[in-house]
């Protein structure tokens, strides 16, 4: 699947192929046609927070 990935805090998001996750017990896999970023995701991608996620990461999944 394609995902916008934060590879470091100074570069634009990189669209990359990433593995499709396997759903666990009691979970389902949903096909997403489109998605977006909220302002919080943009702050995380820029490294604006005191506690930063460790790149690489996919916004909203950090």
C-alpha positions as CSV (number, residue, x, y, z in Angstrom):
1,X,0.0,0.0,0.0
2,X,1.1,3.6,-0.4
3,X,1.7,5.8,2.7
4,X,3.0,9.3,3.3
5,X,6.0,8.7,5.5
6,X,8.0,11.1,7.7
7,X,11.7,10.1,7.1
8,X,13.1,13.1,9.0
9,X,11.8,16.4,10.3
10,X,13.5,18.6,7.6
11,X,12.2,16.8,4.5
12,X,8.8,16.7,2.8
13,X,6.7,13.6,3.4
14,X,7.8,10.8,1.1
15,X,5.1,8.7,-0.6
16,X,6.3,5.1,-0.2
17,X,5.1,1.5,-0.6
18,X,4.7,-0.1,2.8
19,X,3.5,-3.5,3.8
20,X,-0.3,-4.0,4.2
21,X,-0.8,-4.8,7.9
22,X,-2.3,-8.1,9.0
23,X,-5.4,-7.7,11.2
24,X,-5.2,-9.3,14.6
25,X,-7.9,-11.1,16.5
26,X,-11.1,-9.0,16.6
27,X,-9.7,-6.5,14.0
28,X,-10.6,-5.9,10.4
29,X,-8.7,-4.5,7.5
30,X,-10.4,-1.6,5.8
31,X,-9.5,-0.3,2.3
32,X,-9.1,3.5,2.3
33,X,-9.6,5.3,-0.9
34,X,-8.5,8.8,0.3
35,X,-7.1,10.3,3.5
36,X,-5.9,13.6,4.8
37,X,-3.7,15.1,7.5
38,X,-4.9,17.1,10.5
39,X,-2.9,20.0,11.9
40,X,-1.6,17.8,14.7
41,X,-0.1,15.4,12.1
42,X,1.7,18.3,10.4
43,X,3.2,19.4,13.8
44,X,4.3,15.8,14.4
45,X,5.8,15.6,10.8
46,X,7.8,18.9,11.5
47,X,9.0,17.7,14.9
48,X,7.3,20.6,16.7
49,X,6.4,18.6,19.8
50,X,8.6,18.3,22.8
51,X,8.2,14.5,22.7
52,X,8.9,13.6,19.1
53,X,8.0,10.4,17.3
54,X,11.1,8.6,15.9
55,X,11.3,8.7,12.1
56,X,10.4,6.9,10.0
57,X,6.7,7.1,10.9
58,X,3.3,7.5,9.2
59,X,1.4,10.5,10.6
60,X,-1.7,9.5,12.7
61,X,0.0,6.2,13.4
62,X,3.0,7.6,15.4
